[in-house]
Amino acid sequence: MTVLHTSPWTIGALLLLLFGLNTAFAQDPAAPASDGKELYLSYQCWQCHGYEGQGGAAARLAGKQYPYAAFARFVRHPNLMPAYPPNLLSDEKLRRIFDYVRSIPEPPPLEDIPALRENK
C-alpha cells in the first residue's frame, strides 16, 4: 500500500476546483471593487494573503480565477484558516471581497521585471 503525502495547499486547491466545477460563474462587471478592498482590509485578510492578495503565510488570491461558489465554500468551511460563517461575514460582504480579489491583476512574470533581470 502506498501512502501519498499531499500538501494542505494542494488539498485546498482541489476542494476549490471540486466545489466550483458545476457552478456557473457570473460576476457583475459594474460592481465596485473599492468597498471590497475596504472589507478585505477590515476583516484582516491581508495578514495572511498580503495587501494585494499576493500570498505569504496563506495562498495567493490575486490572479486566480476561482468561481465564487468555490471561494465562498473555502471561506465558510476552510481547512487551515479561521472560518467566516454568515453571522460573522454576510454573503453580500463576502461577494464584495471576492469581487475585489478578482479585480487584482496577475503580476508580471519575474523575467519581465527589469530590476530583477539586471541582477542576474
Backbone bond lengths (Angstrom), bond angles and torsions (degrees), N, CA, C in turn:
res aa  C-N    CA-C-N  psi(-1)  N-CA   C-N-CA  omega(-1)  CA-C   N-CA-C  phi
1 M - - - 1.450 - - 1.522 108.45 -
2 T 1.303 116.77 130.57 1.455 122.13 -179.63 1.520 108.79 -101.42
3 V 1.307 116.88 133.81 1.456 122.14 177.30 1.517 107.48 -104.14
4 L 1.317 116.34 123.93 1.452 120.98 178.14 1.511 109.33 -94.10
5 H 1.312 116.28 134.26 1.458 121.18 176.39 1.522 107.33 -102.80
6 T 1.300 116.29 118.89 1.450 122.31 -177.71 1.511 109.18 -119.36
7 S 1.322 116.07 136.51 1.462 120.11 -179.69 1.528 110.18 -70.45
8 P 1.310 117.25 152.94 1.472 120.44 177.05 1.527 111.75 -60.41
9 W 1.338 118.31 -30.63 1.467 120.69 -179.85 1.521 110.12 -69.06
10 T 1.309 116.49 -37.98 1.457 120.18 178.10 1.519 110.03 -65.08
11 I 1.310 116.09 -43.65 1.467 120.48 178.17 1.521 110.10 -61.45
12 G 1.332 116.87 -44.51 1.466 121.10 178.81 1.518 111.69 -60.60
13 A 1.330 116.75 -43.61 1.463 120.64 179.18 1.520 110.85 -63.90
14 L 1.316 116.68 -41.21 1.464 120.26 178.29 1.523 111.59 -64.51
15 L 1.328 116.78 -38.68 1.466 119.98 177.63 1.520 110.52 -64.70
16 L 1.332 116.46 -43.18 1.458 119.16 177.74 1.521 110.78 -59.37
17 L 1.308 116.22 -44.27 1.455 120.62 179.24 1.524 110.71 -63.84
18 L 1.312 116.77 -46.04 1.462 121.85 -178.48 1.525 111.70 -59.05
19 F 1.326 117.47 -47.82 1.455 120.31 -176.60 1.522 112.67 -77.16
20 G 1.306 117.48 -16.88 1.450 119.83 -178.25 1.512 114.94 -99.45
21 L 1.324 118.95 -9.89 1.454 120.98 -174.72 1.520 113.71 -61.26
22 N 1.296 117.71 -42.45 1.459 120.58 -173.94 1.515 113.38 -95.51
23 T 1.320 117.07 11.26 1.457 120.13 -177.43 1.525 109.61 -110.21
24 A 1.294 116.42 123.28 1.462 119.24 176.51 1.515 108.62 -71.85
25 F 1.315 116.31 137.94 1.463 120.97 -178.31 1.508 108.87 -98.17
26 A 1.328 114.93 127.74 1.458 120.65 175.91 1.514 108.12 -134.07
27 Q 1.325 115.51 118.45 1.457 120.20 179.51 1.514 108.42 -115.70
28 D 1.309 117.14 135.16 1.443 122.23 178.12 1.527 108.27 -78.05
29 P 1.339 118.52 110.70 1.455 119.76 -176.85 1.522 112.85 -66.27
30 A 1.325 117.73 -18.78 1.457 120.31 -179.50 1.522 112.57 -86.69
31 A 1.337 118.11 -8.38 1.468 120.81 -177.95 1.524 109.92 -68.23
32 P 1.323 116.98 125.31 1.467 119.17 -179.91 1.524 111.33 -72.62
33 A 1.315 115.32 138.38 1.462 120.32 -179.98 1.517 111.73 -89.56
34 S 1.340 117.97 -14.57 1.462 119.96 -174.83 1.525 112.24 -63.50
35 D 1.315 118.63 -41.03 1.458 119.17 178.19 1.522 110.97 -70.22
36 G 1.329 116.65 -28.15 1.463 120.44 174.16 1.511 111.26 -65.32
37 K 1.332 116.35 -37.00 1.463 119.82 177.84 1.523 110.34 -65.46
38 E 1.313 116.29 -41.50 1.472 120.23 177.71 1.531 110.45 -60.11
39 L 1.327 116.97 -41.85 1.463 120.73 177.93 1.525 110.78 -67.21
40 Y 1.325 116.92 -42.05 1.470 122.42 177.92 1.526 109.64 -55.63
41 L 1.315 115.61 -42.65 1.469 120.12 179.42 1.535 111.39 -73.20
42 S 1.321 117.20 -43.89 1.468 119.44 -175.93 1.529 112.87 -69.65
43 Y 1.331 117.54 -28.83 1.465 120.32 176.63 1.526 112.44 -88.16
44 Q 1.314 115.65 8.25 1.473 123.22 173.25 1.527 113.73 66.68
45 C 1.316 118.39 23.98 1.468 121.48 178.63 1.527 110.25 -60.77
46 W 1.313 115.33 -33.00 1.466 121.43 -177.19 1.524 112.88 -61.78
47 Q 1.323 117.88 -25.90 1.465 119.36 -176.70 1.526 112.26 -59.83
48 C 1.306 117.39 -34.45 1.465 120.54 -179.94 1.523 112.44 -108.35
49 H 1.329 117.61 -33.74 1.457 121.56 -174.38 1.532 112.92 -97.19
50 G 1.328 118.36 -1.17 1.459 121.73 179.72 1.515 111.81 83.14
51 Y 1.338 115.75 157.46 1.466 120.42 -178.62 1.523 113.09 -63.92
52 E 1.298 117.00 -28.13 1.461 120.87 -179.93 1.527 111.84 -113.26
53 G 1.334 116.74 22.28 1.461 120.40 178.90 1.518 113.59 68.43
54 Q 1.337 116.44 19.54 1.461 121.07 -174.97 1.518 113.25 -78.84
55 G 1.305 117.68 -5.58 1.460 120.42 -178.78 1.513 110.85 87.04
56 G 1.272 116.07 -178.88 1.458 123.03 -176.94 1.509 106.44 159.33
57 A 1.318 115.63 -101.02 1.463 120.29 176.42 1.531 110.87 -74.22
58 A 1.320 117.16 -14.70 1.473 121.82 -179.60 1.528 109.12 -136.19
59 A 1.292 116.03 -178.72 1.463 122.88 -175.40 1.526 112.73 -61.83
60 R 1.325 115.25 149.85 1.463 122.14 173.14 1.525 107.84 -71.04
61 L 1.325 116.76 135.58 1.457 121.87 177.06 1.518 111.51 -108.55
62 A 1.329 117.15 -33.51 1.462 121.87 -177.27 1.520 111.01 -63.80
63 G 1.318 114.35 136.05 1.452 119.70 176.17 1.513 114.96 78.76
64 K 1.305 117.66 -3.54 1.470 120.79 178.96 1.523 108.45 -87.94
65 Q 1.286 116.90 140.86 1.461 121.56 -176.06 1.525 111.86 -107.18
66 Y 1.325 116.10 50.33 1.457 120.19 177.40 1.517 109.81 -67.72
67 P 1.316 118.60 140.17 1.465 120.20 170.92 1.529 109.33 -67.75
68 Y 1.317 115.94 153.47 1.465 119.83 -178.63 1.531 111.36 -56.90
69 A 1.322 117.80 -42.11 1.470 120.37 -177.51 1.528 111.33 -59.29
70 A 1.317 117.15 -40.14 1.464 120.71 179.14 1.525 110.54 -68.83
71 F 1.327 116.56 -42.67 1.461 121.94 178.61 1.537 110.12 -60.10
72 A 1.334 115.80 -48.47 1.467 120.75 -179.24 1.521 111.15 -62.80
73 R 1.308 116.61 -42.06 1.466 120.47 179.72 1.525 110.93 -61.15
74 F 1.324 115.93 -42.28 1.461 119.77 -179.27 1.530 111.67 -68.50
75 V 1.329 117.45 -36.79 1.474 120.82 178.71 1.525 110.59 -70.59
76 R 1.316 116.62 -39.85 1.464 120.97 -177.88 1.535 112.53 -76.61
77 H 1.320 117.16 -33.61 1.469 121.92 -175.74 1.528 110.05 -135.10
78 P 1.331 116.73 65.15 1.469 119.05 -175.89 1.522 112.64 -77.08
79 N 1.312 112.83 170.27 1.450 120.48 177.44 1.527 110.31 -99.52
80 L 1.320 116.75 -42.40 1.458 120.95 -172.70 1.526 114.70 -117.56
81 M 1.303 118.54 -19.10 1.457 120.25 -177.98 1.531 109.19 -104.45
82 P 1.337 116.67 165.99 1.477 118.24 176.49 1.532 110.47 -63.85
83 A 1.311 116.50 144.50 1.465 120.86 177.68 1.521 109.82 -78.05
84 Y 1.320 115.60 146.40 1.465 122.12 175.94 1.521 107.96 -119.29
85 P 1.340 118.11 85.90 1.464 120.56 179.76 1.531 110.51 -69.91
86 P 1.331 117.12 163.93 1.473 120.99 -177.43 1.530 114.23 -56.51
87 N 1.320 118.51 -28.40 1.466 118.58 178.95 1.531 111.82 -74.58
88 L 1.312 117.82 -15.51 1.466 122.83 176.46 1.527 111.70 -99.03
89 L 1.326 116.52 -36.32 1.461 123.37 -178.83 1.527 107.25 -140.71
90 S 1.327 115.93 107.97 1.472 119.82 -175.99 1.527 110.93 -64.13
91 D 1.329 115.25 159.80 1.463 120.79 177.75 1.533 110.54 -60.03
92 E 1.318 116.62 -38.42 1.474 120.67 179.04 1.529 111.21 -63.24
93 K 1.315 117.26 -44.74 1.467 120.75 178.99 1.528 110.88 -67.45
94 L 1.323 116.41 -39.13 1.463 120.06 178.17 1.525 110.05 -62.22
95 R 1.317 117.38 -41.33 1.467 121.46 178.48 1.531 110.15 -62.87
96 R 1.325 117.66 -39.70 1.470 120.32 179.40 1.525 111.11 -67.66
97 I 1.326 117.12 -37.69 1.475 120.04 175.20 1.525 109.61 -63.70
98 F 1.314 116.25 -44.32 1.462 120.87 177.98 1.531 111.23 -58.72
99 D 1.341 116.94 -45.21 1.459 120.51 179.17 1.526 110.80 -60.95
100 Y 1.322 117.02 -39.13 1.466 119.99 176.80 1.525 110.58 -63.79
101 V 1.320 117.00 -49.39 1.461 120.89 -178.47 1.532 109.91 -59.10
102 R 1.333 117.19 -41.25 1.472 120.97 178.90 1.522 112.33 -66.19
103 S 1.329 117.28 -24.55 1.464 120.28 -177.94 1.526 112.73 -81.20
104 I 1.322 117.91 -12.97 1.464 121.13 -179.57 1.525 107.82 -74.55
105 P 1.330 117.31 123.65 1.470 118.48 -178.49 1.523 112.42 -72.85
106 E 1.313 114.49 155.75 1.465 121.80 175.04 1.527 107.28 -65.08
107 P 1.321 118.63 133.76 1.472 119.62 177.88 1.531 109.95 -70.19
108 P 1.328 116.05 157.21 1.470 118.18 179.61 1.526 110.47 -69.32
109 P 1.328 117.16 156.20 1.472 119.88 174.88 1.532 109.54 -61.21
110 L 1.308 116.59 148.94 1.462 120.62 -178.17 1.517 112.56 -55.44
111 E 1.330 117.25 -37.50 1.462 119.67 -178.57 1.531 112.87 -69.03
112 D 1.326 117.59 -12.71 1.461 121.33 177.85 1.529 112.71 -93.28
113 I 1.312 118.60 1.70 1.464 121.97 179.62 1.535 107.24 -97.60
114 P 1.339 117.46 109.84 1.465 120.69 -174.03 1.524 114.46 -53.39
115 A 1.304 118.53 -43.10 1.466 120.92 -177.95 1.521 111.83 -61.47
116 L 1.296 117.61 -30.58 1.460 120.51 179.10 1.522 111.85 -80.93
117 R 1.321 116.84 -31.85 1.471 120.54 177.50 1.518 111.10 -68.98
118 E 1.324 117.23 -36.93 1.465 121.49 -176.56 1.522 113.28 -67.44
119 N 1.309 117.69 -23.43 1.465 121.12 -176.09 1.513 113.07 -91.62
120 K 1.302 118.24 9.68 1.471 119.94 -179.31 1.491 112.14 -80.34
